[in-house]
Amino acid sequence: MRAYLIDELISADMQRLMACLEAKTVKASVEDMYWLEIPDNLLSAEQREHAAQCGPFVCSLETGPNWLKVELLIRGRGKLRCSCIAYADRDQRDWILNQIDAMLAELDIPV
């Protein structure tokens, strides 16, 4: 799995990050998991075609006691398996990482 990992976060920073994730993302049904919704303008042609049945499209954010893992797989929340599920392309990846970096900067969390 392709992922972006931020680790060795101190407890206070992790608590602030969790609060930010609660406010800015969608809580997944799995504990310690969140969905970051990908904007429609960044979806691939196939993802746009499948939006009604497979969307919304998201990447998963998983948290641990001192880490955040950003999975770089774009999946639809409407279906578990489909040809539209794919690793993030360059624009999607850049947008995802920019969102995470902006959250960390907003919270003044050094990485």
C-alpha positions as CSV (number, residue, x, y, z in Angstrom):
1,M,0.0,0.0,0.0
2,R,1.3,3.5,-0.8
3,A,0.9,5.8,2.1
4,Y,2.3,8.9,3.7
5,L,3.3,8.4,7.4
6,I,3.8,11.1,10.0
7,D,5.1,9.6,13.2
8,E,6.7,10.5,16.5
9,L,4.0,13.1,17.3
10,I,3.7,14.1,20.9
11,S,0.5,13.4,22.8
12,A,-0.7,17.0,22.9
13,D,-0.1,17.5,19.2
14,M,-1.9,14.2,18.5
15,Q,-5.0,15.3,20.5
16,R,-5.1,18.6,18.6
17,L,-4.8,16.8,15.3
18,M,-7.6,14.4,16.2
19,A,-9.9,17.3,17.0
20,C,-9.0,18.9,13.6
21,L,-9.7,15.6,11.8
22,E,-13.1,15.4,13.6
23,A,-13.9,18.9,12.4
24,K,-12.6,18.7,8.8
25,T,-13.1,15.1,7.7
26,V,-15.7,12.4,7.8
27,K,-15.4,9.9,10.7
28,A,-15.2,6.3,9.3
29,S,-17.1,3.4,10.9
30,V,-13.8,1.9,11.9
31,E,-12.2,3.3,15.0
32,D,-9.3,5.7,14.5
33,M,-10.1,6.1,10.8
34,Y,-11.3,9.2,8.9
35,W,-12.2,9.9,5.2
36,L,-10.8,12.9,3.4
37,E,-13.1,13.6,0.5
38,I,-11.5,14.3,-2.9
39,P,-12.9,17.3,-4.8
40,D,-14.9,16.4,-8.0
41,N,-12.5,18.4,-10.2
42,L,-9.6,16.1,-9.2
43,L,-11.4,12.9,-10.0
44,S,-10.3,10.8,-13.0
45,A,-12.6,10.4,-15.9
46,E,-13.6,7.0,-14.7
47,Q,-14.2,8.2,-11.2
48,R,-16.4,11.0,-12.5
49,E,-18.4,8.4,-14.5
50,H,-18.9,6.2,-11.5
51,A,-19.6,9.1,-9.0
52,A,-23.3,8.2,-8.7
53,Q,-22.8,4.6,-7.8
54,C,-19.4,4.6,-6.2
55,G,-18.9,8.1,-4.7
56,P,-18.1,10.1,-2.8
57,F,-14.4,9.4,-3.5
58,V,-12.1,9.6,-0.5
59,C,-8.7,8.6,0.8
60,S,-8.4,7.1,4.3
61,L,-6.6,8.7,7.3
62,E,-5.6,6.3,10.1
63,T,-4.5,7.5,13.5
64,G,-2.5,5.8,16.2
65,P,-1.1,6.9,19.5
66,N,1.6,9.1,18.0
67,W,1.1,8.8,14.2
68,L,-1.0,9.7,11.2
69,K,-1.1,7.5,8.1
70,V,-2.5,8.8,4.9
71,E,-3.4,6.1,2.4
72,L,-2.9,7.2,-1.2
73,L,-5.6,4.9,-2.6
74,I,-8.6,6.8,-3.9
75,R,-11.7,4.7,-3.2
76,G,-15.4,5.2,-3.5
77,R,-17.4,5.0,-0.2
78,G,-20.3,3.5,-2.2
79,K,-18.6,0.3,-3.3
80,L,-15.8,-1.9,-2.0
81,R,-14.6,-3.1,-5.3
82,C,-14.7,-1.3,-8.7
83,S,-12.3,-0.5,-11.5
84,C,-12.5,3.2,-10.5
85,I,-10.6,2.6,-7.3
86,A,-7.0,3.5,-8.0
87,Y,-3.9,5.0,-6.4
88,A,-3.9,8.8,-6.4
89,D,-2.5,10.4,-9.5
90,R,-0.1,13.3,-9.2
91,D,-2.7,16.0,-8.8
92,Q,-4.7,14.0,-6.3
93,R,-1.6,13.1,-4.3
94,D,-0.4,16.7,-4.3
95,W,-3.9,17.9,-3.1
96,I,-4.0,15.3,-0.4
97,L,-0.5,16.1,0.9
98,N,-1.2,19.8,0.8
99,Q,-4.4,19.3,2.9
100,I,-2.5,17.3,5.5
101,D,0.4,19.8,5.5
102,A,-2.1,22.7,5.9
103,M,-3.7,21.0,8.9
104,L,-0.4,20.5,10.6
105,A,0.7,24.1,9.8
106,E,-2.6,25.4,11.1
107,L,-2.1,23.5,14.4
108,D,1.6,24.5,14.5
109,I,2.7,20.9,14.6
110,P,6.3,20.5,13.5
111,V,7.1,17.7,11.1
